[in-house]
Amino acid sequence: MPNHPPHLRQATTDDVPALLALMDSVLKWLVAQDRPQQWGTVPFSQQPGFADRVADWASQGVITVAERHGRRVGLLAAAFVLPPRVPAGVVPDGSMFIHTVMTDRGPDGRGVGPALLAHAERLAGTHDAPALALDHWADSPELGRIYHEHGYVPVAEYTDQRDGNTVRNLVRVRRLSGEHAGSEGGR
């Protein structure tokens, strides 16, 4: 792991080209690892409307960028809006949802994922959220292990279509301490 933690900051729309390049490089790595089921095979930068969505997220303050040596080596997109694909009622009301967390697959990306997950917890805590939630490709033991190690518990499974294939996904929740930690319910 590099000797210093990554510098974290809120993304701006000026970051969008670098963020798309990072996302495309992670996708290319996944395909090279024979894991196209996770996000498909079409680069994010070539998906219709995706660059605009990233720009919208950046302008709304949803994306945190991780930097090392002047390069973007990670990103976190987290907001208090659940994506419609998540089954109703499985995430506690008021939770922050991690829409994506990605890190550079090279040496500069080491340790960035845990730093971004810790940052998500701090963000959620400043808003007194009862939990953090996320979803991920269910057939990845690596993702399951990582999120389990960070306290995310599976609460639901759903299927999605990606590149014409049915893909299983898990929803995980990490309860946070605080006055709302025991509340139940979903959106």
C-alpha positions as CSV (number, residue, x, y, z in Angstrom):
1,M,0.0,0.0,0.0
2,P,1.3,3.5,-0.7
3,N,2.6,5.3,2.3
4,H,0.0,8.0,2.4
5,P,-3.7,8.0,2.3
6,P,-5.4,9.3,-0.8
7,H,-6.6,12.9,-0.9
8,L,-10.4,12.9,-1.0
9,R,-12.5,15.8,-2.3
10,Q,-15.8,16.5,-3.8
11,A,-15.8,16.0,-7.6
12,T,-16.7,18.8,-10.0
13,T,-17.8,18.6,-13.6
14,D,-14.2,19.3,-14.6
15,D,-13.4,15.8,-13.2
16,V,-15.9,14.0,-15.5
17,P,-13.4,13.0,-18.3
18,A,-10.9,11.6,-15.8
19,L,-13.7,9.8,-13.9
20,L,-15.0,8.2,-17.1
21,A,-11.4,7.2,-18.0
22,L,-11.0,5.6,-14.5
23,M,-14.3,3.8,-14.9
24,D,-13.4,2.5,-18.4
25,S,-10.1,1.3,-17.1
26,V,-11.8,-0.7,-14.3
27,L,-14.3,-2.2,-16.8
28,K,-11.4,-3.2,-19.1
29,W,-9.7,-4.9,-16.1
30,L,-12.9,-6.7,-15.2
31,V,-13.3,-8.0,-18.7
32,A,-9.7,-9.1,-18.8
33,Q,-10.4,-11.0,-15.5
34,D,-13.3,-12.8,-17.4
35,R,-15.8,-10.9,-15.3
36,P,-18.0,-9.1,-17.9
37,Q,-21.1,-10.0,-15.9
38,Q,-20.3,-7.3,-13.3
39,W,-20.8,-4.3,-15.6
40,G,-21.0,-5.7,-19.1
41,T,-18.5,-4.9,-21.8
42,V,-19.4,-1.5,-23.2
43,P,-17.1,1.2,-21.9
44,F,-19.0,3.7,-19.6
45,S,-17.8,6.5,-21.8
46,Q,-19.6,5.0,-24.7
47,Q,-22.9,4.3,-23.0
48,P,-25.6,6.7,-24.1
49,G,-26.3,9.4,-21.4
50,F,-23.8,8.0,-19.0
51,A,-21.3,11.0,-19.2
52,D,-24.3,13.3,-18.6
53,R,-25.3,11.3,-15.5
54,V,-21.8,11.5,-14.1
55,A,-21.8,15.2,-14.7
56,D,-25.1,15.6,-13.0
57,W,-23.9,13.6,-10.0
58,A,-20.8,15.7,-9.8
59,S,-22.7,19.0,-10.0
60,Q,-25.0,17.7,-7.2
61,G,-22.1,16.8,-4.9
62,V,-22.8,13.1,-5.0
63,I,-19.3,12.0,-6.1
64,T,-16.1,12.0,-4.0
65,V,-12.8,11.7,-5.8
66,A,-9.7,10.0,-4.4
67,E,-6.4,11.3,-5.7
68,R,-2.8,10.3,-5.5
69,H,0.1,11.9,-7.3
70,G,-2.3,14.3,-9.1
71,R,-4.3,11.3,-10.6
72,R,-7.9,10.3,-9.9
73,V,-7.5,6.8,-8.4
74,G,-10.9,6.3,-7.0
75,L,-14.5,7.5,-6.8
76,L,-17.5,7.1,-4.6
77,A,-21.0,8.0,-5.6
78,A,-23.3,8.1,-2.6
79,A,-26.7,9.8,-2.0
80,F,-29.9,9.5,-0.1
81,V,-31.7,8.2,-3.2
82,L,-32.2,4.5,-3.7
83,P,-32.0,3.2,-7.3
84,P,-35.3,1.8,-8.5
85,R,-33.7,-1.7,-9.0
86,V,-33.4,-2.2,-5.3
87,P,-36.4,-4.1,-3.8
88,A,-38.7,-2.0,-1.7
89,G,-38.5,-2.3,2.0
90,V,-35.0,-3.8,2.4
91,V,-33.1,-0.6,3.1
92,P,-34.0,1.4,6.3
93,D,-35.6,4.8,5.6
94,G,-33.1,7.7,5.6
95,S,-30.1,5.5,4.6
96,M,-27.3,6.7,2.4
97,F,-26.9,4.5,-0.7
98,I,-23.5,3.8,-2.3
99,H,-24.3,3.8,-6.0
100,T,-20.7,3.0,-6.9
101,V,-17.2,2.8,-5.5
102,M,-14.3,2.2,-7.9
103,T,-10.6,2.2,-7.6
104,D,-7.7,2.2,-9.9
105,R,-6.4,-1.4,-10.3
106,G,-2.8,-0.4,-10.1
107,P,-0.5,0.3,-7.1
108,D,-1.9,3.9,-6.6
109,G,-5.4,2.3,-6.0
110,R,-4.3,0.3,-3.1
111,G,-6.1,1.3,0.1
112,V,-8.4,3.6,-1.7
113,G,-11.5,1.5,-1.5
114,P,-11.4,1.3,2.3
115,A,-10.7,5.0,2.5
116,L,-13.8,5.7,0.3
117,L,-16.0,3.4,2.4
118,A,-14.9,5.1,5.6
119,H,-15.6,8.5,3.9
120,A,-19.2,7.2,3.1
121,E,-19.7,6.4,6.7
122,R,-18.6,9.9,7.8
123,L,-20.9,11.4,5.2
124,A,-23.8,9.3,6.4
125,G,-23.0,10.1,10.0
126,T,-23.2,13.9,9.3
127,H,-26.8,13.4,8.2
128,D,-27.7,11.0,11.1
129,A,-28.4,8.2,8.6
130,P,-29.3,4.9,10.2
131,A,-27.4,2.8,7.7
132,L,-25.3,2.7,4.5
133,A,-26.6,0.4,1.7
134,L,-25.2,-0.8,-1.6
135,D,-25.7,-3.4,-4.2
136,H,-23.2,-5.5,-6.1
137,W,-22.8,-8.4,-8.5
138,A,-23.7,-11.5,-6.4
139,D,-21.3,-13.9,-8.2
140,S,-18.1,-12.1,-7.1
141,P,-16.6,-13.7,-4.0
142,E,-14.1,-10.8,-3.9
143,L,-16.8,-8.2,-3.5
144,G,-18.7,-10.4,-1.0
145,R,-15.6,-10.7,1.1
146,I,-14.7,-7.0,0.9
147,Y,-18.1,-5.8,1.9
148,H,-18.5,-8.4,4.6
149,E,-15.2,-7.3,6.1
150,H,-16.5,-3.7,6.2
151,G,-19.7,-4.7,8.0
152,Y,-22.2,-4.9,5.1
153,V,-24.8,-7.7,5.6
154,P,-26.8,-9.2,2.8
155,V,-30.5,-8.3,3.1
156,A,-31.9,-9.1,-0.4
157,E,-31.1,-10.5,-3.8
158,Y,-32.6,-9.4,-7.1
159,T,-31.9,-10.1,-10.8
160,D,-31.1,-7.7,-13.6
161,Q,-30.5,-8.0,-17.3
162,R,-27.0,-7.1,-18.6
163,D,-25.9,-7.6,-22.1
164,G,-28.8,-10.0,-22.6
165,N,-27.9,-12.2,-19.6
166,T,-29.6,-12.5,-16.3
167,V,-27.3,-11.3,-13.5
168,R,-27.8,-11.9,-9.7
169,N,-27.2,-8.9,-7.4
170,L,-27.1,-8.6,-3.6
171,V,-28.2,-5.6,-1.6
172,R,-26.2,-5.2,1.6
173,V,-26.8,-2.9,4.6
174,R,-24.4,-1.6,7.2
175,R,-26.1,-0.3,10.3
176,L,-24.6,2.8,11.8
177,S,-24.6,3.8,15.4
178,G,-26.7,6.7,16.5
179,E,-30.3,7.5,17.5
180,H,-31.8,6.0,14.3
181,A,-29.7,2.8,14.3
182,G,-32.7,0.7,15.4
183,S,-35.3,2.1,13.0
184,E,-36.8,-0.2,10.4
185,G,-38.6,0.3,7.1
186,G,-37.8,1.0,3.5
187,R,-38.5,3.4,0.8
